[in-house]
Amino acid sequence: MAAIEDGHVDVVGMWVTEDGHIRQELLPDGRYDEARGERASAYTGRYTVTGSHLDYVDDTGFTATGDIRDGVLYHEHLVLYREPRGSGPTAEADSGR
């Protein structure tokens, strides 16, 4: 389960649909970057966390919400699972692969 810090769930990291098609990276600065299939940065914007609830505003002004329940991110119609830290494309690039 995601850690709770200052009454808010720690959501920073990569969240991925079960099939890996959608990858949503929640960054520590309150920004997000969502890839869909081969389309990197398909959606980007900002998010805020209140308890275990997330509010998103993408860079075009579109809004969405999400909730963390039992360590799973329910983002509108999507179900995303946290990818373990230290894995994924960013980690591979950092390790020189």
N, C-alpha and C positions, 0 to 999 in steps of 0.2 A: 504494500500500500504506500501511497505517496506520503512523505513526511509532512508534518504540520509545523509551520513556522509563523510565529506572531498571529496565530488564529487562522492562518490561511494555508491551504494545501500547497506544497512545493510542486509546481507543474513544469518547471524548467527541464527541457530535454526534448528528445524525439519521440513522437507518438505516431503509431503506424496502424493502418487497417490490417486485418488478419491476412488479406491477400497481398499486402505490401504495395498496393496501387497508390494509396494516398499516404504521404509522409508529412506530418506537421511538426515543425521544430518551433518550440516555444523558447524564446531567448530570454536571458536574465534581465535585459533592459526593457522588457514589456513589449517587444516586437515578436511577430511570428512570420514564418516563411513556410508555405505549403506547396509541396510538389505533388503533381498528379501524373502517374505513369512516367513517361519520358519528359514531361513538361516541368522543368525546374522553375521554382518561384511562380507557380500558376496564380497564387494568391499571396499577398503580403499585407501586413498591417500591424495593428497594435492590439493588445489584450490587457485586461485587468482581472484580478482574482479577488473575490470576496468570499471568504470561507472556502467552500469547494465548488463555487460557481464561477464561470468565466464569461466575460463579455468581450466580444471581438468587434473591431471596426476595421474593415480592410481599407486599403489606400484609395479606393474609389468611393468610400462612404457606406458600403454595404455593411449591415450589422448581423451578428449571429451570437448564439450563446452556447455554452457547454457546461457540463457538470461532471465532477469526478465522483464516482461511486465504486467502492471496493477496488480502488486502484485502476479503474477503467475510465477513459474519457468518452463521454457521450456528447458529441458535438453535432447538434441538429440531428440529421438522419444517420450520421456516421458513428461507428464504434471503433475507438482507437486504443491501442495498447502501448504502454511505455516500453520503449526499446532500452535495454540495459545501457547505462552510461559506458562510454568507451568502445561502443560498437557503431557500425554504420559508416557511410561514406566519408564523413568528416574525420572520424578516427582513423580510417584507412589512409586518408591523405596525410594526416599528421604522422603516421607511422612510416611513411615513405613507400607504401604499396602502390 
